[in-house]
Amino acid sequence: MAFFLESTFVGLFFFGWDRLSKVQHMCVTWLVALGSNLSALWILVANGWMQNPIAADFNFETMRMEMVSFSELVLNPVAQVKFVHTVASGYVTGAMFILGISAYYMLKGRDFAFAKRSFAIAASFGMAAVLSVIVLGDESGYEMGDVQKTKLAAIEAEWETQPAPASFTLFGIPDQDKQENHLAIQIPYALGIIATRSVDTPVIGLKDLMVQHEERIRNGMKAYELLEQLRAGSTDQAVRDQFNSMKKDLVTACC
């Protein structure tokens, strides 16, 4: 629906300038904006679910993840943070575009009063959008540290769990064979404060995370064996119950 709305009215927006009344063209403009934002919402809800797969349950009979709560899916914290951050970035781009055109018009003395009002509105809106990008960018990093600890450790090349608060590696050359960083330049305490918003919560390193995930991998392998039994036609309730208790780790073994 969002893509249909956006693609339909963007044509009217561009080619209806001399064919629609001012009110009609304004309505078309708002519908294009609404469609664009809805498109971003659904795209980032899907992406947020892939980053943090909540509100779904694996059904071995259909071999697919099935949604159990639409509201929980849409209100996924990762999805909401990504949506507002992405849309606010688009607003910043739009504000800069209007500021540039308005400044050009004022320099040329064309429609000066209109350009001045446009400049003031774009500057105010753009400033609010910039602040939103900063705040939601920080929130996006915090959410990653909360639900994707391995991803955070990999991005920051955190091989070892440092004493809290962890230092931020400004520059380094990761060595995957030796699992260490060469020529590392670090900012003390910065990563721990940014990623955990505290001075006493550690950022878990990759080596410790691999040890923690070993049990999940073993459970996932067992879950896969149970899945094969169920797919082969097993009706043993004990097998079904054991699979249901372990299926959350199934993807760990498959990957």
Secondary structure, DSSP 8 states (H G I E B T S, - for coil): -HHHHHHHHHHHHHH-TTTS-HHHHHHHHHHHHHHHHHHHHHHHHHHHHHHS--SEEEETTTTEEEES-HHHHHT-HHHHHHHHHHHHHHHHHHHHHHHHHHHHHHHHTSSHHHHHHHHHHHHHHHHHHHHHHHHHHHHHHHHHHHH-HHHHHHHTT--S--SSS--EEEEEEEETTTTEEEEEEEETTHHHHHHHSSSS-----HHHHHHHHHHHHHHHHHHHHHHHHHHTT---HHHHHHHHHHGGGHHHHH-
